[in-house]
Amino acid sequence: MRVSFLVYAVLYVVIEIIGYQLERIGWPELTPLDVATAVTNAMLAVAVLVAALVGLDLLGHRWRRWVRAHREEQARLAQELWAAAQQPIVARSWRPARWALPAAGPALPWTPTDHAETASPRSPVNAYAPAAGSRHAFPEDDGRLL
């Protein structure tokens, strides 16, 4: 429907241009050459108008394509920048390097325990268990708190 309105508008403009030029000449002195000139001038005006509209449409398409390519390039550059910023941040410690851990101590001797039902035949000696006949884990401590 929009195209039909455009066609009618162009036709109206052509008729108005032809009528204006024929009116300037005057109806009594009108010749077929004057009518042909008026029609040619009207068609030239329409052709120039259509060419201008087509040119603007073409420029619009090229401009949109350029804008799209520019935005894609900006997005690609932003993605590269973001990916570069996601690299691990290296933080050097101000503390001195630690020494290596010492070697393991000697193995504890294996002896049978007092609890035969829960212990395996060879359980390690518990260094923190109360000594035989002592109430406290550490005999030198009397067991009172501060």
Summary of the structure (lengths in Angstrom):
residues: 146
radius of gyration: 51.5
end to end distance: 101.0
largest distance: 147.8
contacts: 231
relative contact order: 0.04
helix: 53%
strand: 3%
